[in-house]
Amino acid sequence: MINKKTLLLISLVLITMLGITVVSASDNNDTTIQESTHTTEVQTTSTVNEDKIMEDTYNNKPTKAKNNMKKELTNDNILKDGQTNVDLEESVNQDVYLAVPLNISYDMETSCVIYVNGESYQCDNLKAGITYTPTTLDTLNIYAVGDAFGTTNTITREVNDVTIDFKIDTSVFEIDYNKNDIISITGKPEISAGGQTYYITPGSQITINIDNTAKTTSILDDNTFTYSHKITQLHDFNISASYLNKNSDNYTVDVFLGTIEVSLNQEFAFVNETVYGSVYAHRREVPLSGTVILKDNGTTLKINGSIITFKLTNGRVNFNFTANQGTHNISATTSNPRIEGVYEDFQVILPTITIDKNSLQDVYGIGETVSISGVLLFNGEACPVGSEVVLHVGQRSIPSTITSDDGSFNIGFTTQEDDCPKQEVYVSFMNFNSETVNITILPDIEITIDDTVYTSTEFVNGNPVTVAAYVTLDGEAVTTDDYVKFYVNDQPYTSAVTNMGDGYYSITFDLTSQLYNTEDHVLKITAEADGMVNATQEFTIESTPTMLTVDDIESASIRQSIVISAKLTDANENTLTSQDVTFTFNDVTVLTNTTNENGMVYITYTPQSVGDVSVTINYDGNDSMGYAPAVAVTKTFSVNKLNTTITVAPVEAYLGDQTSITVNVADSGNQKVNGGSIQLFIYGNAVIDEATLSDSVEVVDGVAMFTYTIPTSWFVADKDVKVIYSGNDIYNSSRNSVKAVIKVKTREANLVLTQENYAKLGEVAMLKSSVTSVDGMIDGGYVVYKVNGKVLRDEHNVIVKSLVVDGIATLSYTVNSTVGVNITATYTNSIYDRAKYSITVTPTVVTPEIVFNDVRMNNETLTIDASILEGDNEPVTDSIRCTIKLNGKTIKNGSKVAQYYTEDGKLNITYTLPAKYRKGNYTVEVVTYKTSRYNQSKANITVKNY
């Protein structure tokens, strides 16, 4: 413990060292501090560095001095008797976590108030401190205030996040509950922070969330919680816990509502069958009351379009519905509580009966046995063996059963005279019927088609033909009109049938492409007598002859398209439309097109080589329309090279520039030429392409490009070029002379002259010329100079030239005039325009800086040690005349002003003081004289003489 005397002694030592005086206030015990009257002040018009040395007049030791230098102490720097520095940082050094208690204390037994984020907490003993539990993730600002120590420092602590495991006993959620049951939720929340586990402080409130309702309960002494909830509603609900915005998992409480049992009186049903069923609703065998709604596959069952609500009697209700095909899920739902039961996967079967018509004959006679075969399927699957089916023939019903696993049946019957001429037959299963099949049963009537009498023998597509039939009944010729009908390719003949007499009947019609377009081009004629007996005969139809007509073809140019045409007709010169015609060129290229409404066909052909071309035109016929192939026609024509034209794109370039000369070559169709080469001549000399070092450039996509550097020896004028195209196996050669296609220019140069340094009279000024163009810095050329209008020359009378390198030329110029001179720089280069720039070079006059190194008065003597500096703290190079003033009066040497001179930038003076200057404070001032290179300068300093 430092006592008052020790503290006072330390204070006196500090006061002596710092040069301050202590004054005690009369009305209190505080110690105030004021400035010592012995502080040395330095004032000067020039810059005085902090390290400049002055002599302390008390102990004659050098110390650092600053302008207006002061040293201040306040009450905060000195402790009262018995005070102790309180640094909360030393004790509150652990990490801070959300919901974890934080101890705020200091090793000092005193009462105080602790502030946390502006909230005050009374602390009876700072050593014990207070416990603060953070409830948010904010930054904590903490300090303490006490009579014993005042206000402490403020510390800040970031509150770190934590995780909370509520440790809820989940076994209570595995039980089904009833209304009015009580469920108890218990847990012991664990807080994880910084690798440690903490528990919530007893008495803290946590929230129990039941669906959307929040309830609170307290943490018990053993850090657990318990909350009991009475179930008042018949529905499931969710429970979770939360503390400080941290939530537990969400748990579902299952409330047992009851059971609905849906039953049906059969395992399956057929389509449109009435199905009966019942519903039993109960809660643990106690029947439920209320109403129930029935649904079939999610659609509410209706009666006459209205939804039916069934009322439960002793928990039961009966129902029925008409089944439709498919799988059915019959569900029942009660109104209060809302419970659903389902009868799943009830199958409704659709029987399908199929008769095999392919097994039946076209016609049966009286007394023949007819076998009807087919299959019975349930929803596409074979029906069970033993299923009963019935064959219906007119008014007769013939029962049978399914004996095969695949659901097939075969039922026979014998034809009767009453069955003529046709009988409808079908098979049934329960209320389901197969399709009806017509069986033809005919008496003994004969009919033949005569292929010699009245029948045409020329069956050619497009020709008219006549077909006749001979009909007898019981051996006698039939002569009754309308007794015979004809079918052409199974289609009724709708025109009048001609009765030729003696039992002969005929029809006449045109053979068309539609009739021709049959299998093997067969014409099928069917004659029917009395709607019962028929005869069929087939005739082969020949195709229609065709012919191609092609005009001669004129010569063509390579790669230039031509149109070739042909005409397609039949033997009677009728045009044929929509027919494909092929064109074969030199037995390789095949093109196809279709004839138009005039029988014309056009093809566009582009020859790819020079020489004769042979084209063969073919028509291969059209079997579907009855057209025969035509005789091929061959034509020959010649293909020639393409003429070419040459153009040169205008070029603008500077002397010395590498440029591109673009030559464009097009054919007679103004298409770009590929192949061949270009030669380019200027002033009669072949241009060498600098990219390939060749005097010829290949033409690619209609362009040949020469890379060429414009000679600097050229005059600035427009240039003519001569161009020659070599041609190749596709293109003819050509040439062209183009006037004034190359425009030659000189570049514009920009010049800026700058003085890079300050130079006093007799010193060297560095002059820099910056030469640029639009492309950047210029390399090459020279800069010459004029001084006040006269060309600058060296000691040998040679004009001074500065070479431009990377856009820069420099000149070292000695300043030899006390006034400014005009210097003009001119840039010259054969490929650039001249550029000029003028500046004025004036000698620099510097104002020196006076720096006091040591100034002191020792009774009778004044000594001055000072430095006279110019830029960059360098000593002045000239010897400068100086005078000295004391308190504003110039020191004299007798009757004349005392004059002193600097040497190498130093001023050292020893002056014997008159008696009047030997006590007190004095202002010492040094004044330098103006010269041609330096301005006048002044500086002063205050010194005390003892």
Secondary structure as UniProt FT lines:
FT   HELIX           4..18
FT   STRAND          21..24
FT   STRAND          31..34
FT   TURN            37..38
FT   TURN            50..51
FT   STRAND          53..55
FT   TURN            57..59
FT   STRAND          62..64
FT   TURN            67..68
FT   HELIX           75..77
FT   TURN            81..82
FT   HELIX           88..90
FT   STRAND          96..97
FT   TURN            98..99
FT   STRAND          102..104
FT   STRAND          112..116
FT   TURN            117..118
FT   STRAND          119..123
FT   TURN            126..128
FT   STRAND          130..132
FT   STRAND          139..146
FT   TURN            147..149
FT   STRAND          150..151
FT   STRAND          155..160
FT   STRAND          163..165
FT   HELIX           170..174
FT   TURN            179..180
FT   STRAND          182..187
FT   STRAND          190..193
FT   TURN            194..195
FT   STRAND          196..199
FT   TURN            202..203
FT   STRAND          205..210
FT   TURN            211..212
FT   STRAND          213..218
FT   TURN            221..222
FT   STRAND          225..230
FT   STRAND          237..243
FT   TURN            244..245
FT   STRAND          246..247
FT   STRAND          251..253
FT   STRAND          259..264
FT   STRAND          268..270
FT   TURN            271..272
FT   STRAND          274..283
FT   TURN            284..285
FT   STRAND          286..287
FT   STRAND          291..296
FT   TURN            297..298
FT   STRAND          299..300
FT   STRAND          302..303
FT   TURN            304..305
FT   STRAND          306..307
FT   STRAND          309..311
FT   TURN            314..315
FT   STRAND          316..322
FT   STRAND          326..334
FT   STRAND          340..349
FT   STRAND          351..355
FT   HELIX           357..359
FT   TURN            366..367
FT   STRAND          369..378
FT   TURN            379..380
FT   STRAND          381..382
FT   TURN            385..386
FT   STRAND          388..393
FT   TURN            394..395
FT   STRAND          396..401
FT   TURN            405..406
FT   STRAND          408..414
FT   HELIX           417..419
FT   STRAND          422..429
FT   TURN            430..431
FT   STRAND          432..433
FT   STRAND          437..441
FT   STRAND          445..450
FT   TURN            461..462
FT   STRAND          464..473
FT   TURN            474..475
FT   STRAND          476..477
FT   TURN            481..482
FT   STRAND          484..488
FT   TURN            489..490
FT   STRAND          491..492
FT   STRAND          498..501
FT   TURN            502..503
FT   STRAND          504..510
FT   HELIX           513..516
FT   HELIX           519..521
FT   STRAND          522..529
FT   TURN            530..532
FT   STRAND          533..540
FT   STRAND          546..550
FT   STRAND          556..557
FT   TURN            558..559
FT   STRAND          562..570
FT   TURN            571..572
FT   STRAND          580..585
FT   TURN            586..588
FT   STRAND          589..594
FT   TURN            597..598
FT   STRAND          600..605
FT   STRAND          611..618
FT   TURN            623..626
FT   STRAND          633..640
FT   STRAND          644..648
FT   STRAND          651..654
FT   TURN            655..656
FT   STRAND          658..667
FT   TURN            668..669
FT   STRAND          677..682
FT   TURN            683..684
FT   STRAND          685..686
FT   TURN            690..693
FT   STRAND          697..698
FT   TURN            701..702
FT   STRAND          703..709
FT   TURN            712..713
FT   STRAND          718..725
FT   STRAND          734..745
FT   STRAND          750..755
FT   TURN            761..762
FT   STRAND          764..773
FT   TURN            774..775
FT   STRAND          776..777
FT   STRAND          782..787
FT   TURN            788..789
FT   STRAND          790..791
FT   TURN            795..796
FT   STRAND          801..803
FT   TURN            806..807
FT   STRAND          808..814
FT   STRAND          821..829
FT   TURN            830..831
FT   STRAND          832..841
FT   STRAND          849..858
FT   TURN            859..860
FT   STRAND          861..870
FT   HELIX           871..873
FT   STRAND          874..875
FT   STRAND          881..886
FT   TURN            887..888
FT   STRAND          889..890
FT   STRAND          892..893
FT   TURN            894..895
FT   STRAND          896..897
FT   STRAND          900..901
FT   TURN            904..905
FT   STRAND          906..912
FT   HELIX           915..917
FT   STRAND          920..928
FT   STRAND          937..945
//
